[in-house]
Amino acid sequence: MATAQSRSAARLMMTPAVVLLLGWMLVPLIMTLYFSFKRYLPLRGGDLGWVGFENYVRFVTSSAFWPSVQTTLIIVGGVLVITICLGVLLAILLDQPMWGQGIVRILVIAPFFVMPTVSALVWKNMFMDPINGLFAHLWKFFGAEPIQWLSQASLPSLVMIVSWQWLPFATLILLTAIQSLDSEQLEAAEMDGAPALKRFWYIILPHLSRAITIVVLIQTIFLLAIFAEIFVTTGGAFGTKTLSYLIFQRVLESQNIGLGSAGGVYAIILANILAMFLMRIVGKNLD
Amino acid sequence: MARSVTTQRKTINTVLAWAVGLLIFFPILWTILTSFKTEAQAINDPPIWFFFDWTLENYSVVQERSNYMKFLWNSVIIAGGSTVLGVIIAIPAAWSMAFVPSKRTKDILLWMLSTKMLPAVGVLYPIYLLFIKLGLLDSRFGLVIVLMLINLPIIVWMLYTYFREIPGEILEAARMDGATLKEEIIYVLTPMAIPGIASTLLLNVILAWNEAFWTLNLTAANAAPLTAFIASYSSPEGLFYAKLSAASVMAIAPILIMGWFSQKQLVRGLTFGAVK
């Protein structure tokens, strides 16, 4: 069917995209690897020679490392739990017959399209500000002392902001998955007298398991890299320094390129492990 | 009997879903409302919901003081330019993978996807250094290139899934009639693929518009798009809620509207065809 000529043409047409992505992947990656084995301080003498694995050791033994791992786990884990649980409930709700379904869908999806700097700033100032924020008004209305959200409860606040951004994504994908569920199966179960909770547990949830896995993997990859939300709200203070924010600070703020690059290599390895699981699922779907 | 039960259930569903929907949408609604208030009304305790003196003043102030149009123009160029460039590069690649698949097609697709997973901080300094060396720091051109590369895997994937739905027989018929490869792509494939290409453009403009790592780290005064414009409101201007709201609304309005049209493509584009 495909001639030899069209095969070579096809290969030629693929070349620009492949070469560009290969360059985009390899050039910075090799540079990061190179710097990670050097003592490299652009503001204090520049390239000070090879140091072997010293940066790798120093990155994981620095006092900021374990807290940042903990922060990363809390943010990623917290957001995943909230968005998946609420996402499943919302998807089931939105799948029910109702009036104005299209409009409700639009309302629910909207936060996903708000740029991260806007949502971070709107939440930080207009909702979480301890004096003029809406939450402060609400707390005072009930006679409670307003909370200093981003300093006293910095991690829960961040989890809340990021969950708000990602809930639409989880909901939309889970809703798409639910809509592909065979409704006859559910009706049959209902006729047989299976209560709602059992129908959910034995029919809906297993059907959603693949979609949930995909949401978990994709969100994890994006959540590990959240930047603007921290940059705008706390700037990494009050225990909100994630692993990627720590690397950012090492590289651009303290300009310790060797140390930051070693951290970067750790981040790349971690992301690749996660990506492998995602690839396996996506790849299965290709055949 | 059965019908009345459904109506009752439908009413409960409707009330519940609208309540949840409005709750989730509330921060955006509140921002929009606040943008029309005066600064004093914006921080009033108790909050004023609808009965305030509606004013457009904040919009004109934000416009005058911070040169909003320049940031907007940067966003348009960067998001639009990177997406269009990406689509131009991706169309031939997606075409060849969809219609002349080889044993390695699947591996290449998955490999492309894996480049998307590369954490940005891991390569921040190399890119930063290259930008300085090439004089691209704080230039729109540099950001167009970087955002194009970031979104290229998604663009190729989306186009690939759309192209695969086009029956190959039509292309073969065109070939039989003597169409060259170029003619085949321009006159036969492209018209059929326009809906798919449009969806791909739409979703990737949104992603590029909202990208807030490279746009914050690689720009300063010249090439800064709206993401950086808003970040500059962090303090102390951020405490002027009405102006912050007006600036926010202007930054998100175009994309919010486009986003609502792209709901379906969103699922397809962001799950790489794994959920349809």
Chai-1 contact restraints between the chains, C-beta under 6 A:
chainA,res_idxA,chainB,res_idxB,connection_type,confidence,min_distance_angstrom,max_distance_angstrom,comment,restraint_id
A,A2,B,V100,contact,1.0,0.0,6.0,A-B,restraint_1
A,S6,B,V100,contact,1.0,0.0,6.0,A-B,restraint_2
A,R7,B,V100,contact,1.0,0.0,6.0,A-B,restraint_3
A,A9,B,L181,contact,1.0,0.0,6.0,A-B,restraint_4
A,A10,B,S96,contact,1.0,0.0,6.0,A-B,restraint_5
A,A10,B,V100,contact,1.0,0.0,6.0,A-B,restraint_6
A,M13,B,P92,contact,1.0,0.0,6.0,A-B,restraint_7
A,M13,B,S96,contact,1.0,0.0,6.0,A-B,restraint_8
A,M14,B,A93,contact,1.0,0.0,6.0,A-B,restraint_9
A,M14,B,S96,contact,1.0,0.0,6.0,A-B,restraint_10
A,P16,B,I89,contact,1.0,0.0,6.0,A-B,restraint_11
A,A17,B,I89,contact,1.0,0.0,6.0,A-B,restraint_12
A,A17,B,A90,contact,1.0,0.0,6.0,A-B,restraint_13
A,A17,B,A93,contact,1.0,0.0,6.0,A-B,restraint_14
A,L21,B,M112,contact,1.0,0.0,6.0,A-B,restraint_15
A,L21,B,T115,contact,1.0,0.0,6.0,A-B,restraint_16
A,W24,B,L149,contact,1.0,0.0,6.0,A-B,restraint_17
A,M25,B,T115,contact,1.0,0.0,6.0,A-B,restraint_18
A,P28,B,V123,contact,1.0,0.0,6.0,A-B,restraint_19
A,P28,B,P126,contact,1.0,0.0,6.0,A-B,restraint_20
A,P28,B,I127,contact,1.0,0.0,6.0,A-B,restraint_21
A,M31,B,P126,contact,1.0,0.0,6.0,A-B,restraint_22
A,T32,B,V123,contact,1.0,0.0,6.0,A-B,restraint_23
A,T32,B,P126,contact,1.0,0.0,6.0,A-B,restraint_24
A,L93,B,A17,contact,1.0,0.0,6.0,A-B,restraint_25
A,Q96,B,N13,contact,1.0,0.0,6.0,A-B,restraint_26
A,P97,B,K10,contact,1.0,0.0,6.0,A-B,restraint_27
A,M98,B,K10,contact,1.0,0.0,6.0,A-B,restraint_28
A,M98,B,N13,contact,1.0,0.0,6.0,A-B,restraint_29
A,M98,B,T14,contact,1.0,0.0,6.0,A-B,restraint_30
A,M98,B,A17,contact,1.0,0.0,6.0,A-B,restraint_31
A,W99,B,T14,contact,1.0,0.0,6.0,A-B,restraint_32
A,V104,B,A17,contact,1.0,0.0,6.0,A-B,restraint_33
A,V104,B,W18,contact,1.0,0.0,6.0,A-B,restraint_34
A,V104,B,G21,contact,1.0,0.0,6.0,A-B,restraint_35
A,I106,B,W260,contact,1.0,0.0,6.0,A-B,restraint_36
A,L107,B,G21,contact,1.0,0.0,6.0,A-B,restraint_37
A,L107,B,F25,contact,1.0,0.0,6.0,A-B,restraint_38
A,V108,B,G21,contact,1.0,0.0,6.0,A-B,restraint_39
A,V108,B,I24,contact,1.0,0.0,6.0,A-B,restraint_40
A,A110,B,F25,contact,1.0,0.0,6.0,A-B,restraint_41
A,A110,B,I28,contact,1.0,0.0,6.0,A-B,restraint_42
A,F113,B,I255,contact,1.0,0.0,6.0,A-B,restraint_43
A,F113,B,L256,contact,1.0,0.0,6.0,A-B,restraint_44
A,F113,B,G259,contact,1.0,0.0,6.0,A-B,restraint_45
A,V114,B,I252,contact,1.0,0.0,6.0,A-B,restraint_46
A,M115,B,N210,contact,1.0,0.0,6.0,A-B,restraint_47
A,M115,B,T227,contact,1.0,0.0,6.0,A-B,restraint_48
A,P116,B,A212,contact,1.0,0.0,6.0,A-B,restraint_49
A,T117,B,A212,contact,1.0,0.0,6.0,A-B,restraint_50
A,T117,B,T227,contact,1.0,0.0,6.0,A-B,restraint_51
A,T117,B,I230,contact,1.0,0.0,6.0,A-B,restraint_52
A,T117,B,A231,contact,1.0,0.0,6.0,A-B,restraint_53
A,V118,B,I230,contact,1.0,0.0,6.0,A-B,restraint_54
A,V118,B,S248,contact,1.0,0.0,6.0,A-B,restraint_55
A,V118,B,A251,contact,1.0,0.0,6.0,A-B,restraint_56
A,V118,B,I252,contact,1.0,0.0,6.0,A-B,restraint_57
A,L121,B,G238,contact,1.0,0.0,6.0,A-B,restraint_58
A,V122,B,P27,contact,1.0,0.0,6.0,A-B,restraint_59
A,V122,B,T31,contact,1.0,0.0,6.0,A-B,restraint_60
A,V122,B,S248,contact,1.0,0.0,6.0,A-B,restraint_61
A,N125,B,G238,contact,1.0,0.0,6.0,A-B,restraint_62
A,M126,B,Y241,contact,1.0,0.0,6.0,A-B,restraint_63
A,N132,B,I43,contact,1.0,0.0,6.0,A-B,restraint_64
A,H137,B,D45,contact,1.0,0.0,6.0,A-B,restraint_65
A,H137,B,P47,contact,1.0,0.0,6.0,A-B,restraint_66
A,L172,B,V267,contact,1.0,0.0,6.0,A-B,restraint_67
A,I173,B,V267,contact,1.0,0.0,6.0,A-B,restraint_68
A,I173,B,V275,contact,1.0,0.0,6.0,A-B,restraint_69
A,T176,B,V267,contact,1.0,0.0,6.0,A-B,restraint_70
A,T176,B,V275,contact,1.0,0.0,6.0,A-B,restraint_71
A,A177,B,V275,contact,1.0,0.0,6.0,A-B,restraint_72
A,A211,B,V275,contact,1.0,0.0,6.0,A-B,restraint_73
A,I214,B,T271,contact,1.0,0.0,6.0,A-B,restraint_74
A,I214,B,A274,contact,1.0,0.0,6.0,A-B,restraint_75
A,I221,B,M117,contact,1.0,0.0,6.0,A-B,restraint_76
A,A225,B,P119,contact,1.0,0.0,6.0,A-B,restraint_77
A,A225,B,A120,contact,1.0,0.0,6.0,A-B,restraint_78
A,F227,B,F213,contact,1.0,0.0,6.0,A-B,restraint_79
A,A228,B,A212,contact,1.0,0.0,6.0,A-B,restraint_80
A,V232,B,A231,contact,1.0,0.0,6.0,A-B,restraint_81
A,V232,B,S234,contact,1.0,0.0,6.0,A-B,restraint_82
A,S244,B,V121,contact,1.0,0.0,6.0,A-B,restraint_83
A,I247,B,V121,contact,1.0,0.0,6.0,A-B,restraint_84
A,F248,B,V121,contact,1.0,0.0,6.0,A-B,restraint_85
A,V251,B,L124,contact,1.0,0.0,6.0,A-B,restraint_86
A,V251,B,Y125,contact,1.0,0.0,6.0,A-B,restraint_87
A,I257,B,Y125,contact,1.0,0.0,6.0,A-B,restraint_88
A,G264,B,G122,contact,1.0,0.0,6.0,A-B,restraint_89
A,A267,B,P119,contact,1.0,0.0,6.0,A-B,restraint_90
A,A267,B,G122,contact,1.0,0.0,6.0,A-B,restraint_91
A,I268,B,P119,contact,1.0,0.0,6.0,A-B,restraint_92
A,I268,B,G122,contact,1.0,0.0,6.0,A-B,restraint_93
A,A271,B,M117,contact,1.0,0.0,6.0,A-B,restraint_94
A,A271,B,P119,contact,1.0,0.0,6.0,A-B,restraint_95
A,A275,B,S114,contact,1.0,0.0,6.0,A-B,restraint_96
A,A275,B,M117,contact,1.0,0.0,6.0,A-B,restraint_97
A,M279,B,L110,contact,1.0,0.0,6.0,A-B,restraint_98
A,V282,B,F272,contact,1.0,0.0,6.0,A-B,restraint_99
A,V282,B,A274,contact,1.0,0.0,6.0,A-B,restraint_100
A,G283,B,L110,contact,1.0,0.0,6.0,A-B,restraint_101
A,N285,B,A274,contact,1.0,0.0,6.0,A-B,restraint_102
A,L286,B,K106,contact,1.0,0.0,6.0,A-B,restraint_103
